[in-house]
Amino acid sequence: MEALGRESRGHVGYASSTTAVDPADDLVPLLYKDFRATLFAQVLSLTNHDRQWTEDVVQETMIRAWQHSDTLEREPGMLRGWLLTVARRIVIDGWRNRRVRPQEVALDIPENAESADRADSSLAALTITRALGELDAKYQSVIYETYLAGNTVRRAAEILGIPEGTVKSRLYTAMRQLRKTLGEVAVR
């Protein structure tokens, strides 16, 4: 009875049950057992300690070893040298590809980030300005002196020539009217 073997160099090989086990099947576990740690350490230094890239390079190196298993010298010193050379070439190709590819730009850098959309703040300012325009002049002046000019209640009272208590009560009434007007605008 014949069993289907692994594909090698474009043709399918058949092995009989009396034939020895495919040497490629033993090679990959041997490589991982004997050379993975050394290979990983060497590649890690070549990739500037990028662990993800290092693991990708080690995996690609093992795949290439499996693909060339029928021609590889099985002597440990030769295998180690072959693996390290292949890994180094993969890393060099990676560095070349990174130089050719445009550099990635972080979006959190202010000069590269999108400019803020000011439509919402402009609309809010317009709505508040219209609501202030609907207030009586005595309420407008109190709002202006305290909120817009940044004066204290005492200073606003001196500027307007009215008592502090009157400034407070007008301010309270003005804010209630503004909230009512702005609430109606929000519902529309």
VENSULQUI-V219172 format. One record per residue. N is the residue number from 1. RES is the residue in one small letter. NEAR is the number of other ideal C-beta (glycine too) atoms within 10 Angstrom. D_LAST is the distance of its C-alpha to the last C-alpha in Angstrom with 2 decimals. Layout:
N/RES/NEAR/D_LAST  N/RES/NEAR/D_LAST
//
This chain:
1/m/4/83.77  2/e/9/81.61  3/a/9/78.22  4/l/9/75.61  5/g/15/75.65  6/r/13/73.00  7/e/9/72.23  8/s/14/74.00  9/r/9/74.06  10/g/5/72.81  11/h/6/75.17  12/v/9/75.19  13/g/13/78.10  14/y/9/79.78  15/a/14/81.59  16/s/9/84.03  17/s/7/84.12  18/t/5/87.31  19/t/12/85.70  20/a/6/84.56  21/v/8/80.91  22/d/15/78.88  23/p/12/79.20  24/a/17/75.54  25/d/12/74.55  26/d/12/76.40  27/l/19/75.36  28/v/14/71.66  29/p/9/72.20  30/l/14/75.11  31/l/21/73.04  32/y/14/70.24  33/k/9/72.75  34/d/14/74.91  35/f/22/72.73  36/r/14/69.04  37/a/11/69.14  38/t/12/71.15  39/l/22/69.06  40/f/15/65.81  41/a/10/67.12  42/q/20/68.32  43/v/23/65.14  44/l/17/62.96  45/s/10/64.70  46/l/19/64.31  47/t/20/60.54  48/n/10/59.96  49/h/9/59.37  50/d/15/56.50  51/r/10/57.11  52/q/8/54.95  53/w/18/56.64  54/t/22/60.00  55/e/14/59.54  56/d/15/58.58  57/v/26/61.71  58/v/23/63.97  59/q/11/62.66  60/e/16/63.15  61/t/25/66.66  62/m/20/67.57  63/i/12/66.35  64/r/17/68.54  65/a/21/71.46  66/w/15/71.07  67/q/13/70.91  68/h/15/74.15  69/s/19/75.84  70/d/13/78.77  71/t/7/79.76  72/l/19/79.03  73/e/10/81.96  74/r/11/81.83  75/e/9/83.51  76/p/11/81.05  77/g/8/81.56  78/m/11/80.92  79/l/18/77.81  80/r/16/76.39  81/g/12/77.04  82/w/17/75.55  83/l/24/72.37  84/l/17/71.88  85/t/11/72.47  86/v/19/69.99  87/a/24/67.36  88/r/15/67.93  89/r/13/67.53  90/i/20/64.26  91/v/22/62.93  92/i/11/64.16  93/d/12/62.38  94/g/17/59.20  95/w/12/59.50  96/r/10/60.10  97/n/9/57.05  98/r/11/54.89  99/r/8/56.22  100/v/7/55.53  101/r/8/52.00  102/p/5/49.34  103/q/6/48.60  104/e/7/45.49  105/v/7/43.02  106/a/7/41.09  107/l/8/37.32  108/d/6/37.12  109/i/8/38.93  110/p/6/36.43  111/e/4/37.86  112/n/9/37.58  113/a/10/34.17  114/e/6/31.11  115/s/6/29.41  116/a/8/26.15  117/d/8/22.97  118/r/9/21.61  119/a/8/18.44  120/d/9/16.33  121/s/10/18.18  122/s/10/17.96  123/l/10/14.20  124/a/11/14.17  125/a/11/16.90  126/l/10/15.23  127/t/14/12.12  128/i/14/14.75  129/t/9/16.96  130/r/12/14.57  131/a/18/13.92  132/l/18/17.74  133/g/9/18.37  134/e/11/16.86  135/l/18/19.41  136/d/11/22.88  137/a/7/25.60  138/k/13/27.47  139/y/20/24.57  140/q/16/23.90  141/s/18/27.61  142/v/26/27.75  143/i/18/24.84  144/y/15/26.56  145/e/21/29.98  146/t/20/29.14  147/y/14/26.37  148/l/10/26.77  149/a/11/30.53  150/g/9/31.30  151/n/17/33.59  152/t/12/34.58  153/v/16/33.94  154/r/10/37.61  155/r/15/37.48  156/a/24/34.28  157/a/20/36.13  158/e/14/39.15  159/i/14/37.22  160/l/17/35.28  161/g/6/38.41  162/i/15/36.90  163/p/10/37.83  164/e/14/36.32  165/g/10/35.11  166/t/14/33.16  167/v/24/31.51  168/k/15/30.56  169/s/12/29.19  170/r/22/27.19  171/l/18/25.84  172/y/12/24.85  173/t/15/23.14  174/a/21/21.37  175/m/14/20.03  176/r/11/18.78  177/q/16/16.95  178/l/17/15.48  179/r/11/14.37  180/k/11/12.78  181/t/18/11.00  182/l/15/10.00  183/g/10/8.94  184/e/10/6.50  185/v/12/5.31  186/a/8/5.56  187/v/6/3.82  188/r/4/0.00
//
